Amino acid sequence: MTNLQVISLGAIAALLILSAFFSGSETALTAASRSRIHHLELKGNQRAKLAGKLIANRERLIGTILLGNNAVNIFASALATSVLISLAGEAGIVYATIGMTLLVLIFAEILPKTYAIRHADRTALAVAPILRALVILLSPIMIAIQMVVGGMLRLFGGDYAVRVGRDQAEEELRGAISLHAREGTVVKQERDMLRGILDLRDVEVNEIMTHRKSMETVDASAPPEQIVERVLESRHSRFPIWRDQPDNIVGVVHANDLLSAVYTHRDDLGKLNIMEISNEPWFVPETTTLSAQLHAFRERQAHFALVVDEYGDLMGFVTLEDVLEEIVGEIEDEFDIALRGIYPQADGSFIVPGATTIRDLNRELDWSLPDEEAATIAGLVIHEAQQIPQVGQTFRFHGFRFRVERRLRNQITLLSITPPAAAGEKPTEAR
């Protein structure tokens, strides 16, 4: 073997190392966590800043890597073919093809990419300075190539620009949350909180409000003694005040303000005027999103709003606590009634009050019942059944079995719900 052939073999080995570098770098920088890299950038990590710049311009990065990788692979194959032809004649072409295919596949593709995907962030930070220099060095060539590629895409009706909208970014976040929850790196409570934040702009206040039938109100014309007694017996702190008819809300009184007024007029409670200590009612549309309502609560420094429909009719009320509970889960104090009274049964079913909201049920039990057409579980049954069911009637839809256990007039007050796993069914459409 001549000196030239030895030098050629050394060059082939060096080119395979370069090929492995390019392959591993491509995998590392495409698999690296952008959020983690960004976090390191904020902490002042210089390599993370370089990696962030490379990831931000993926087209230029991938183009540079592919240019370098193809160049070294082709050059290595050409050298191997030349060496083997000189050693084995025309059969050297076959030997070179088989040998270089195996070498490139094992040592320049599978091995570096396997390592890079297992240590993506660490590898990305390590190769970032070298790749950044190569991107700058080869930028004139890459600009010309990108112009050609862009022209061809436009010629065939493609869109060369990459646009990441808000919805796509939100989908990526939801996917990442679900993935980490499935892998066990995010616990259920944290997952529910993260999902709750993302849901704020998709959920409307009518889905979480307290319905007017459950509101505790006071009559402006009632004697002060009766009003005070009602407030003291209640677990709430804010009370809508109505005049003439229950839907005509003219004010909202806070229990603290009322008790202060009671102390002031302790010698003659009959002089207490409920309207003088009440606040002006704040009405919000039922279609207001929780995100908008949360911002409105902060701007007004308020905690309580009355919900009305498109005709201005009273629907119920929503509080700041209601909105926050969509993020952090149920907030209970010593005056709260235990959450909804959901009771698991031995057969795998659950006894659920009809007024339980679908969102709370899904969050509590990891179900996925639809909440587009109804806010409560009783409303969902009525919507799907297209009737007001009788006690004892059973329905199956979305893979769940629903049995009406109790009804008060036209209102379903208690249900037995069997999920798909317990019912031995796969989720299906309503039937």
N, C-alpha and C positions, 0 to 999 in steps of 0.2 A: 504493500500500500504506500503510495507516494505521499510526500508532505502536503501536496495540494488536497488530496483526498482526506487526510487527517484534519486539515484546517476546515474543510467543508463539513465534515462530521461534527466538529466543534461548533461551527456556525449553526448547523441544524439544531443542536442541543440548546444553544442560546436563543434561537428563534422560537423553539417550543416553550421555553421559559417565558418569553415575551407574550406568546399566544395565551399561555395560562394566565398571565397577568391581566391581559385584556378581557378574557372570558370571566375571570373572577371579579374584576372591577365592574363589569356590566351587571352581573348578578347582584353584587353587593349594593350598588347604587340604585338599582331598581327595586330591591327588596328592603332597603333600609327604611326605618320608620321616619317619615317626614316630621311627625310631631316631636319625636325624641331628638332628632337632629336640630329642629327649631329650638327646643328647650335648651340644648347645649349651646346653641348660638347666643341665646339670651344671657347665658352664664359666662359668655366671653371666650368660648372655645374657638380658637382660630381655625383648626381643621374642620370643625363643624360649620363654620362660616363658608369655607371653601366648598364643602360637600353640599351645603344649602344652595349655593350659586349654581353648582353643576346640576343638581336635581331640578332647580327652577327652569333650566333650559335643557330639557331632556332630549329634544331633537338634535341639538348641537352635540350633546354628550354622546348619545348613541351613535351618531354619525362618525364622530372621531374614533370611538372604540371599534366600530365595524371597519373603518378604513384601516386602522392599525392592525387589527386582527386578521383581516383578509390579506393584507400586504405581507405580513410575516408568514402566514400559512402557505400562501402561494410561493413565496421565496424559498421556504423550507422544502416544499414539495419539489420545486425545480432543482434545488441542490441535491436532494436525495436521488432524484431520477438521474441526474448527471453522474453521480458517484456510482450508482448501481449499474448503469449502462457501461461505464468504463470497466467494471469488475465482472459483469455477467452478460454483457452484450445486450441484444434486444429484449431478452427476458427480464432485464433490470427494470423495465417500465412496469411490468406486472408486480415485481417485488417491491418497487418503490410505492406503487399505489396501495398495496395491501399493508405494507409496513407503516407508511405515513398515516393511513386511515386509523390504524390501531393506536399509534403514538398520539396523534392529535385528539382522538376520541377519549382516550384514557387520561393522558397527562395534561392536555391543554383544554379539555372541556369538562368531563365528568368530575375529575378530582378537584380542580379549583372552584368549580361552581357549587359542588357539594359543600366544600368548606365555607365558601362565601355566603351561601344561603343559611348556614347554621350560625354564622357569626357576621351577619349582615352589617350591623351598625359599626362594629369594631373594624371590619375590613374597609367599609366605606370611608371611615375617618383616616385609615392608614394610606389608602391610595389617592385620596382627594388632592394633595399637593401635586403629585406627579401628573394626574389627569388634567388638573387645571392648567398646568404648563403646556401639556400637549394640545388641549383645546385652543389655547391662545396661539400656539405655534402653527396649528393646522387650520386656523380659522379662515384664511383666504380660500383654501380649497373647499372647506365645508360650506362657506357662503355660496360659492359657485354651484356646488352639488345641490344645496337646498333650493336654489333658484330653479334649477332644472326639475327637481322633484315637485316643487310647488307648481310650476308651469304645467307639468304633466297631470297633476291632480285636478287642476282647474280645467284642463282640456277635457277630462272625462267627468266633469261635474262634481268632483270631490271638494271638500272644504279642508284646506290646509291648516287653518287656525284652530287651536284647541280652546274650547270655552268650557269652563267649569262653573256652572251656575250654583245658586244657593241650594236648589233641590238636590243636585248631585252631591254637593258637599255634605248635606244632611244625611243622604243615603249612605255615604261612606262612614259617617259617624255612627249611624245606627248599626251598620254591618260590623264595624269594629267592636261596638259594645256587645252585640250578640255573640260574636266570635270569642271575645275574652270571657264572657259569662259562661259559654259552653266549655271553654278550656279550664274554667275554674279560677282564673286570675282576677275575676270581678265577681263579688258576691251578689246575691239577689237584691239586697237592699240598695247597694250602690248602682246596680243596673237599673232598677226602677227609678231612682233619682235622676240618673242621666237621661233616661227615656222621657221622664216627666218634663225636664227642661226643654227637650226637643219638641214635645207635644204642645207646648204652651201656645204656639201660633196656629195650631190646627184644631184646638178644642175651644168651643164657645161656652159662654157663661151659663147658657140654658142647660148644659150637660152636667154642671156641678152645683147649680143653685139649690137653695132650699125652697121647695114649692110653696105657693101661697096657702095651700091647705095646712101646711105645718108651721106657718108664721104665727108668732105671738104678738098681737097688736093691742093697743089701748084706744078706747073711745075718748075723744077730746072732751065730750060733754059729760063723761062719767064723774062722779064725786071724787075728790082727791084721795079720800081714804081708800076707795075701791081701787084706784090706780096704783097707789103705794102697795096695797096688799097683793095685787097681781104681779107687780115687779119683784117683790120680795119672794114670792113663791116660784118664780121662774129661774132657770139656770142661765138665761141670756143676759146680756148687758145693754143691748140696744133694742128699742121698741118703736116700730112705726106707729104714728098717731093718725087715726082716721076721723073724719067728720061726716055725718049724715049717712054714709054707706062705707062698708069696709074697704072698697077699692079706691076711695078718695083719700089718699095719703097726703096729709098736710104738714107733717113734720116727723122728726125722729128724736126720741129722748134717750139720753144715756142714764143708766142706773145711778152712776156717781153724781151726776147733776141733780137728779131727782132727790137723792138722799140728802145732798147739800141743801136743797130747797126745803126739804122736810125739816131739817134742823133749824133753818132760818125762821120757818113759820110754825115752830113747835108749839107755840102758845095758841095759835089759831090756824089749824091746817086747812080750814075752809078757804082761806085767802090765797092758797097756792094755785097759781095759774100754770097749767101744764105747757101751754103754748109759749109762755115767756122763757122757759128754760129749754125749749126744743130747738133743734137745728133744722135747717132747710133740707128737705129730702133730695137725694141725688138719684136720678133715674138714668139707667143705661140700657141700650138695646140688647135683646137676648142673643143677637148674633155677634156681639163683641167677643173677640178672641181673648183667651186668658193672658196672652202676652200684652195686648193692648190694655186690658183691665189692670194688670199689675203695674204698668207704667202710670196709668191714670191714678191708681191708689197712691203711688209714691208722689206724684205731682201735687195732688190735692191733700196729701198727708191725711188720708181718710182710710177707714177700715170697713165701711159698710155702704152698699149701694143696692137700690131697688131695681129689679129687672122688669122691663116692659116689652111687649111684643110690638109688631109693626103697626098695630092700631092704637098703641098707647095703653093697652090694658095691662094691669099688674099681673106678673107671672110668678114673682117670688123675690128673694133677695140673695145676694152673694157677698161674702166677706173676704177680707185679705187672708184670713186663715184658710178659707176654702181653696184659694189659689195656691197658697204655699203647700197645702196638703197634697196637691197634685204633683209636687216635686219630692217632698220629704216623707210622704205617707201620712197616715192619720196622726193628728196631734190631739192627745187627750189630756184633760186636766181632771181635777177632783169633781167637777160638775158635769162632765161628759158622760153620756150613756155609752156602755160598751159597744164597740163597733159592730153595728148591723146585725148581730146575732146569727152568724153563719155557723151551722153545726154540722160537722161530718158525721155520717152514719156508717154502720158496720158493713153495709153492702156497697160502699164506695160512693154513695150519693151524698148530697148536701141539702140541708134545710136552709132556705134563704128567704128572708122577707122580700116581698114584691117591690118595696121602695128602694132596694139596694141598687146603686148605679152599676151599670155594666162595666164602666171603667174601673171602679173599685173592686168588682168581682174578678175581672181579668188580672188586675195587679195582685190581688190577694192570693189567687189560686193558680196563677200562670196560665189562664185560659186565653182564648182569642175570639170571644164572641163579638160580632159586629155591633158597633154603637152609632152607626150613621143614621138609622131610622128611629131609634128610641134611646132615651137616656137611662131608663131603669129596666131591670130584668122583667118586671111585669109588663112594661110597655113593649118590650121585644116579643114576649109571648103573644100579646094581643095583635101586634103588627103581623107576625108570621101566621097566626091562626086565622086572621081576618074575622075575628068574632070575639065576644067576651065569654071566655070559657066558664063552664060549670065546675064546681068542686068535684074532684075525682077524674076529670078529663086528662088524658095524656097526649103529649105531642112530641114529635121527633123532628128536629131540624139542626143543621150545622153539626151533626154528629152527636148532639146532646139529647137526652130524654127529659122532658119537663112534665111534671105532674102538679096540678093545681090542688093544694092542700086546704086552703082557706080563702074565702072571698067575703068582702063586706060591700053589700050593694053591688055596684059595678066595678069595684076595685079589687084586684087580686092582692091579697095581703101576705100570702105564704105559699112558697113553691118548694117542691122537691126536684133537684136537678142532678141527673146522673151524667157525668162526663163520658166521652168516647171510650176511654180505657176501661172504665167500670162497666159500661154498657156493652163492651165487646164489639164496638163499631168503629168504622173510620169516619172522619168528618165528611159530611155530605151537605148538599144544598137543602134548604128547607123543603119539607114535604108534608 
